[in-house]
């Protein structure tokens, strides 16, 4: 069966071909995440027998006809997928899979780096990349009894973000700030980073870390084979926080992690709850880390948030920004009008 087959590549804008891929994946109870840009497809006699997608540097929606499983065809598909990624300049690759599929991807040169218990595993196509990243972090380690950290998106950088950083820094010998690097909806990583750097120059005991592929963004987390939203949230927090506790925090000697209180967003509330469990409990690998919640800053009785700022920008209420943004962010946006994203209703809510 399937003695002859051929591989091809399909872009997302090739709607008819993309639709056929979606139908094929449906047979295996899989979807296509919105960030998948391109697929490798194997066909035999005009029928799709296998496929795999690429979203930035993450392989997704990999499926093979059951008749081909155990024949070594998986290795051929993965070779085609990684070749496509390399040709696109993406050499450090990741994939998420269920633990029972881990051996199949090991045979294709991927190695586990983080687990969500027995539900999900994150794999990378290198045994040394994470180790090298940790080694680079150790060079930025600072002495002190209380070493803090914050992970921040800052979309855009508000007075609330500035207050959180200032408060955390005042309570620590040193503070490490990680900026989420994935490009999502709203402001670009470049603009977010510049606003953060401009708004924190006055803080002497602060190191800003310029993004990391090992800080796992919810925006790029796979949903194509996990149907239950609660389980998606659980797996994302577990993968991300286990990487943080077992690798990132020890490299920098981090003892505390700071977050702002979350009165509105249910997803962020859940993440913060899981953070308290996964970082503080002694039953998990890695030294426990204290989680400190800082009360969110308010303006005129309104909690300052990036989503509020995006709503004001969408409505053109620029005169109100002074209540929510530091002068450094306002100056940056005035000097870089191209930084203002096209704010749709979806972007505002993100």
C-alpha positions as CSV (number, residue, x, y, z in Angstrom):
1,X,0.0,0.0,0.0
2,X,1.2,3.5,-0.9
3,X,4.2,2.2,-2.8
4,X,4.6,5.5,-4.6
5,X,4.1,8.9,-3.0
6,X,5.4,12.4,-3.5
7,X,5.9,15.3,-1.1
8,X,4.8,18.9,-1.8
9,X,4.5,22.2,0.1
10,X,1.4,24.1,0.7
11,X,1.1,27.7,1.9
12,X,-1.8,28.8,4.0
13,X,-3.2,31.1,1.3
14,X,-3.6,28.1,-1.1
15,X,-7.1,27.7,0.1
16,X,-8.3,24.7,-1.8
17,X,-5.2,22.6,-1.0
18,X,-5.2,23.9,2.6
19,X,-8.8,22.8,2.9
20,X,-7.9,19.3,1.9
21,X,-5.2,19.2,4.6
22,X,-7.8,20.4,7.2
23,X,-10.1,17.5,6.1
24,X,-7.3,15.0,6.4
25,X,-6.4,16.2,9.9
26,X,-10.1,16.0,11.0
27,X,-10.0,12.3,10.5
28,X,-7.4,12.1,13.3
29,X,-9.3,14.6,15.5
30,X,-6.7,17.3,14.8
31,X,-7.1,20.9,13.9
32,X,-4.9,23.6,12.4
33,X,-3.7,26.4,14.7
34,X,-4.1,29.9,13.4
35,X,-0.3,30.5,13.3
36,X,0.6,27.6,11.0
37,X,2.1,29.2,7.8
38,X,3.1,26.2,5.7
39,X,2.6,22.5,5.3
40,X,4.5,19.6,4.0
41,X,2.1,17.1,2.4
42,X,2.7,13.5,1.2
43,X,0.3,12.2,-1.4
44,X,-0.3,8.8,-3.0
45,X,-2.6,8.4,-6.0
46,X,-3.9,11.9,-5.3
47,X,-4.8,11.2,-1.7
48,X,-3.1,12.8,1.3
49,X,-1.4,10.2,3.4
50,X,0.7,12.4,5.8
51,X,1.3,16.0,6.6
52,X,3.0,18.4,9.0
53,X,2.9,22.1,9.5
54,X,5.3,24.9,10.5
55,X,4.4,27.9,12.8
56,X,7.4,30.1,13.2
57,X,9.9,27.6,14.7
58,X,7.3,25.0,16.0
59,X,6.2,21.9,14.1
60,X,2.5,21.3,14.4
61,X,-0.4,19.2,13.1
62,X,1.7,16.2,12.2
63,X,-0.4,13.2,11.1
64,X,0.3,10.0,9.2
65,X,-2.1,7.4,7.7
66,X,-2.2,4.4,10.2
67,X,-1.2,2.1,7.4
68,X,2.2,3.8,7.3
69,X,2.8,3.8,11.0
70,X,5.7,1.6,12.0
71,X,7.2,1.6,8.4
72,X,9.7,4.3,9.0
73,X,7.7,6.8,7.0
74,X,7.5,9.1,10.1
75,X,11.3,9.8,9.7
76,X,10.8,10.7,6.0
77,X,8.0,13.1,6.9
78,X,10.1,14.7,9.6
79,X,13.1,15.0,7.3
80,X,10.9,16.9,4.8
81,X,9.5,19.2,7.5
82,X,12.9,20.1,9.0
83,X,14.4,20.6,5.6
84,X,11.6,23.1,4.8
85,X,12.2,24.9,8.1
86,X,16.0,25.1,7.5
87,X,15.4,26.5,4.0
88,X,13.3,29.2,5.7
89,X,16.1,30.0,8.1
90,X,14.6,28.3,11.1
91,X,17.1,26.0,12.6
92,X,16.1,25.7,16.3
93,X,12.9,23.8,16.1
94,X,10.3,22.7,18.7
95,X,7.3,20.4,18.8
96,X,4.7,19.5,21.4
97,X,3.4,16.0,21.6
98,X,1.8,13.5,23.9
99,X,4.3,11.4,25.9
100,X,3.3,8.2,24.2
101,X,4.5,9.7,20.9
102,X,7.9,10.9,22.3
103,X,10.0,7.9,21.0
104,X,8.8,8.5,17.4
105,X,10.1,12.0,17.5
106,X,13.3,11.0,19.3
107,X,14.1,8.9,16.3
108,X,13.9,12.1,14.2
109,X,16.4,14.0,16.4
110,X,14.1,15.7,18.9
111,X,14.7,15.6,22.6
112,X,12.3,16.3,25.6
113,X,13.0,19.5,27.5
114,X,9.8,20.0,29.6
115,X,6.7,18.0,30.6
116,X,3.1,18.8,31.6
117,X,2.9,15.7,33.9
118,X,1.7,12.8,31.7
119,X,-0.3,15.0,29.3
120,X,2.2,16.8,27.1
121,X,5.9,17.1,26.4
122,X,7.9,19.9,24.7
123,X,10.7,18.6,22.5
124,X,13.6,20.4,20.7
125,X,15.9,19.4,17.9
126,X,19.0,19.8,20.0
127,X,20.5,18.3,23.1
128,X,22.7,21.3,23.7
129,X,20.6,24.5,23.0
130,X,18.9,24.6,26.4
131,X,22.2,23.8,28.1
132,X,24.0,26.6,26.2
133,X,21.2,29.0,27.1
134,X,21.4,28.2,30.8
135,X,25.2,28.7,30.5
136,X,24.7,32.1,29.0
137,X,22.3,33.1,31.8
138,X,24.9,32.1,34.5
139,X,27.1,34.8,33.2
140,X,24.5,37.4,34.2
141,X,24.0,36.0,37.7
142,X,24.2,38.6,40.5
143,X,25.1,38.2,44.1
144,X,22.4,38.7,46.7
145,X,20.1,37.0,49.2
146,X,16.9,38.0,47.4
147,X,17.0,37.8,43.6
148,X,13.7,38.6,41.9
149,X,12.3,38.1,38.5
150,X,9.4,39.2,36.3
151,X,8.1,37.9,33.0
152,X,6.4,40.6,31.0
153,X,4.7,41.2,27.7
154,X,4.0,44.9,28.0
155,X,1.7,45.4,25.1
156,X,2.3,48.3,25.5
157,X,4.4,49.3,28.5
158,X,2.2,51.1,31.0
159,X,2.5,52.9,34.4
160,X,1.3,49.6,35.9
161,X,4.2,47.7,34.4
162,X,6.6,50.4,35.6
163,X,5.1,50.3,39.1
164,X,5.5,46.5,39.3
165,X,9.1,46.7,38.2
166,X,10.0,49.6,40.6
167,X,8.2,47.9,43.5
168,X,9.9,44.5,42.9
169,X,13.3,46.1,42.4
170,X,13.0,48.0,45.7
171,X,12.4,44.7,47.5
172,X,15.3,42.8,45.9
173,X,19.1,42.8,45.8
174,X,18.7,42.3,42.0
175,X,15.8,41.9,39.6
176,X,15.8,40.0,36.3
177,X,13.1,41.0,33.8
178,X,12.2,38.7,30.9
179,X,10.4,40.1,27.9
180,X,8.1,37.7,26.0
181,X,9.6,37.7,22.5
182,X,6.8,36.1,20.5
183,X,5.0,38.4,18.1
184,X,1.3,38.5,18.9
185,X,-1.5,40.9,18.3
186,X,-0.7,44.6,19.1
187,X,2.7,46.1,19.5
188,X,5.8,44.4,18.0
189,X,8.5,42.8,20.2
190,X,11.0,45.5,19.1
191,X,8.6,48.3,20.2
192,X,7.7,46.7,23.5
193,X,11.3,46.1,24.3
194,X,12.2,49.7,23.5
195,X,9.4,51.1,25.7
196,X,10.5,48.8,28.6
197,X,14.1,49.9,28.3
198,X,13.2,53.6,28.1
199,X,10.9,53.3,31.1
200,X,13.3,51.5,33.4
201,X,16.6,53.3,32.9
202,X,16.3,54.8,36.4
203,X,16.4,51.4,38.1
204,X,20.0,50.5,38.9
205,X,19.5,46.9,40.1
206,X,17.8,45.5,36.9
207,X,18.8,43.2,34.1
208,X,16.5,43.1,31.1
209,X,16.7,39.8,29.2
210,X,15.9,40.2,25.5
211,X,13.4,37.5,24.9
212,X,13.8,33.8,25.1
213,X,12.4,30.9,23.2
214,X,12.3,29.1,26.6
215,X,9.7,31.5,27.9
216,X,6.7,29.8,26.4
217,X,4.0,32.2,25.1
218,X,0.3,31.4,25.2
219,X,0.1,32.9,21.8
220,X,2.2,30.2,20.2
221,X,1.1,27.3,22.4
222,X,-0.6,24.5,20.4
223,X,-4.3,23.8,20.6
224,X,-4.7,21.6,17.5
225,X,-4.8,18.3,19.4
226,X,-6.1,19.5,22.8
227,X,-9.8,20.2,22.7
228,X,-10.6,21.2,26.2
229,X,-9.6,24.8,27.0
230,X,-9.0,24.1,30.7
231,X,-6.5,21.4,29.7
232,X,-4.8,23.8,27.2
233,X,-4.3,26.3,30.0
234,X,-3.1,23.6,32.4
235,X,-0.5,22.2,29.9
236,X,0.8,25.7,28.9
237,X,1.4,26.7,32.5
238,X,3.0,23.4,33.4
239,X,5.4,23.4,30.4
240,X,6.3,27.1,30.9
241,X,6.7,27.0,34.7
242,X,8.7,23.7,34.8
243,X,11.2,25.2,32.3
244,X,11.4,28.3,34.4
245,X,11.9,26.5,37.8
246,X,14.2,23.7,36.6
247,X,16.5,25.7,34.2
248,X,16.1,29.5,34.1
249,X,15.7,30.3,37.8
250,X,18.7,28.1,39.1
251,X,21.0,29.7,36.5
252,X,20.4,33.2,37.9
253,X,19.9,32.2,41.5
254,X,16.3,33.5,41.4
255,X,14.5,33.3,44.8
256,X,11.3,35.3,44.1
257,X,9.0,35.9,41.2
258,X,6.8,39.0,41.1
259,X,3.4,39.3,39.4
260,X,0.6,41.9,39.5
261,X,-2.7,41.0,40.9
262,X,-5.3,40.1,38.2
263,X,-8.8,41.3,38.9
264,X,-10.3,40.7,35.4
265,X,-8.7,38.1,33.2
266,X,-9.7,34.6,34.1
267,X,-6.8,33.0,32.1
268,X,-4.2,35.1,33.9
269,X,-5.8,34.4,37.2
270,X,-5.5,30.7,36.5
271,X,-1.8,31.1,35.4
272,X,-1.0,32.9,38.7
273,X,-2.7,30.2,40.7
274,X,-0.7,27.5,39.0
275,X,2.4,29.6,39.4
276,X,2.0,29.6,43.1
277,X,1.7,25.9,43.2
278,X,4.4,24.9,40.7
279,X,7.0,27.4,41.9
280,X,6.5,27.1,45.7
281,X,5.8,23.4,46.3
282,X,8.7,21.3,47.5
283,X,7.4,18.2,45.7
284,X,8.6,19.3,42.2
285,X,12.2,19.4,40.7
286,X,14.2,22.6,41.4
287,X,14.5,24.8,44.4
288,X,11.2,26.4,45.5
289,X,10.6,30.0,44.5
290,X,8.5,32.5,46.4
291,X,5.7,34.1,44.4
292,X,4.9,37.7,45.4
293,X,1.7,39.4,44.2
294,X,1.8,43.2,43.9
295,X,-1.5,45.1,44.0
296,X,-2.2,46.6,40.6
297,X,-1.9,50.3,40.1
298,X,-5.0,52.3,39.4
299,X,-5.8,55.6,37.7
300,X,-9.0,57.5,38.5
301,X,-10.5,54.3,40.0
302,X,-9.6,52.2,36.9
303,X,-7.1,49.4,37.0
304,X,-4.2,50.2,34.7
305,X,-3.9,47.6,32.0
306,X,-2.4,47.3,28.5
307,X,-5.8,46.3,27.2
308,X,-7.3,49.5,28.5
309,X,-4.6,51.5,26.6
310,X,-5.3,49.6,23.4
311,X,-9.0,50.4,23.7
312,X,-8.2,54.1,24.2
313,X,-5.9,54.0,21.1
314,X,-8.6,52.3,19.1
315,X,-11.1,55.0,20.0
316,X,-8.6,57.7,19.3
317,X,-8.8,59.0,22.9
318,X,-5.1,59.9,23.0
319,X,-5.6,62.6,25.6
320,X,-6.3,59.9,28.2
321,X,-3.0,58.1,27.7
322,X,-1.2,60.3,30.1
323,X,-3.2,58.6,33.0
324,X,-2.0,55.1,31.9
325,X,1.4,55.4,30.2
326,X,4.7,56.7,31.5
327,X,6.1,59.7,29.7
328,X,8.8,57.5,28.1
329,X,6.1,55.3,26.4
330,X,4.2,58.4,25.2
331,X,7.4,59.9,23.8
332,X,8.3,56.7,22.1
333,X,4.9,56.4,20.4
334,X,5.0,60.0,19.3
335,X,8.4,59.5,17.8
336,X,7.5,56.2,16.2
337,X,4.0,56.5,14.9
338,X,4.6,53.3,12.8
339,X,4.7,51.4,16.2
340,X,1.0,51.9,16.6
341,X,-0.7,48.7,15.5
342,X,-3.8,48.4,13.5
343,X,-6.1,47.8,16.5
344,X,-9.1,45.7,15.7
345,X,-11.6,44.5,18.3
346,X,-9.8,41.2,18.5
347,X,-6.4,42.9,19.0
348,X,-7.8,45.1,21.8
349,X,-9.1,42.1,23.7
350,X,-6.0,40.0,23.3
